[in-house]
Amino acid sequence: MTDNNIYPIFDRMLSRQDKEELLGQHSMMIWFTGLSGSGKSTIAIALEREFHKRGLLCRILDGDNIRSGINNNLGFTEADRVENIRRIAEVSKLFIDTGIITIAAFISPNNDIREMAANIIGQENFLEVYVSTPLAECERRDVKGLYAKARRGEIQNFTGISAPFEAPAHPALTLDTSVLSLEESVNKLLDLVLSKIQIKK
């Protein structure tokens, strides 16, 4: 028995290995971090399609989708940002334990918050990809009109404008979409991850 009358049943459930053998793949987390408008979600969607072509099952977790559902009660204060990523990491761990390749696209603006996610998910399962597109290019695109609002003071705690972004110290891969095409970015990712997720037959 644990505190609060919680009785976990993890030890009686089918294992991750059982699920991976059923799916014919190794699961892992591919975690995209970068500024709003850097290209995280665009790359994630293109990568998902490439995995699908290869018969690999994956799930994208995207900032806007998550905040419209499971995390719709959270704002953008420092505490809420931490809780946002904590919940995402716990959900991601469930997907990975089910054998599903998981792709996360979140600003996740500092090393501490990303390290927390990696520790929850498991460092051995976590590949950090830094979409390093410069602020000037992200602001030029302003695909959601958020930078303009942030510059006018209509959005508080906006990463890159009124809140800081801390670049990863040692990402598994860095992609700058101001110099790389979408195809080039996805090919670099496939070179990095296919050998890790495909089960040799």
C-alpha positions, 0 to 999 in steps of 0.5 A, spaced: 500 500 500 502 507 498 500 513 500 493 516 499 490 509 498 494 508 491 495 501 488 499 501 482 498 495 477 504 496 473 507 490 475 501 486 473 501 489 466 504 487 459 511 489 459 513 494 454 517 489 450 511 485 449 508 491 446 514 493 442 514 486 439 507 486 437 508 493 433 515 491 430 519 497 433 522 500 439 519 506 442 522 512 444 521 520 445 523 525 440 523 532 443 523 538 439 524 544 442 525 551 440 522 558 439 514 559 437 515 559 429 521 555 429 518 549 425 517 544 430 510 542 429 512 542 421 518 538 422 514 533 427 508 532 422 513 531 416 517 526 420 510 522 422 508 521 415 515 518 414 514 513 419 507 512 417 510 510 410 515 505 413 510 502 418 512 505 424 507 507 429 508 514 432 504 519 436 505 527 436 504 531 442 504 538 440 503 545 444 497 547 441 493 541 441 495 539 449 493 546 451 486 545 448 485 539 452 489 536 457 492 542 459 487 547 458 487 550 465 494 552 465 497 559 463 504 561 462 507 563 468 513 559 470 509 554 475 504 553 469 510 552 464 513 547 469 506 543 470 505 543 463 511 540 461 510 535 467 504 532 465 506 532 457 512 528 460 508 523 464 503 522 458 509 521 453 512 515 458 505 512 457 505 512 450 513 510 450 511 504 455 506 502 450 511 501 444 509 507 441 514 512 438 512 519 441 514 526 437 513 532 442 513 539 439 514 544 445 517 551 446 520 548 453 524 554 454 530 552 459 534 546 460 531 545 467 524 544 464 527 539 459 531 535 464 525 534 468 521 531 462 527 527 460 528 524 467 520 522 467 520 519 461 527 516 462 534 519 459 535 513 455 529 514 451 529 521 450 532 524 444 532 532 444 532 536 437 533 543 438 530 547 432 535 553 432 531 558 427 533 565 429 528 569 433 528 574 427 526 569 422 521 566 427 518 573 428 518 575 420 514 569 419 509 570 425 505 564 423 500 565 429 501 573 429 503 572 436 510 576 436 506 582 434 501 581 440 507 580 444 511 586 442 504 590 443 504 587 450 498 584 449 501 577 451 505 576 457 511 572 458 512 570 451 518 566 450 523 570 446 520 577 447 518 578 454 521 571 457 527 568 456 529 561 451 535 557 454 538 553 448 540 546 449 547 545 451 548 538 448 542 536 443 542 530 439 541 534 433 540 541 431 536 544 425 535 551 423 529 551 418 532 558 416 537 554 412 535 547 411 529 545 407 523 541 410 526 535 406 533 536 409 531 537 416 527 530 416 532 526 412 537 528 418 532 526 423 531 519 419 539 518 419 539 519 427 533 515 429 531 509 424 537 505 426 534 506 434 527 505 432 527 499 427 527 492 429 532 488 425 529 482 422 
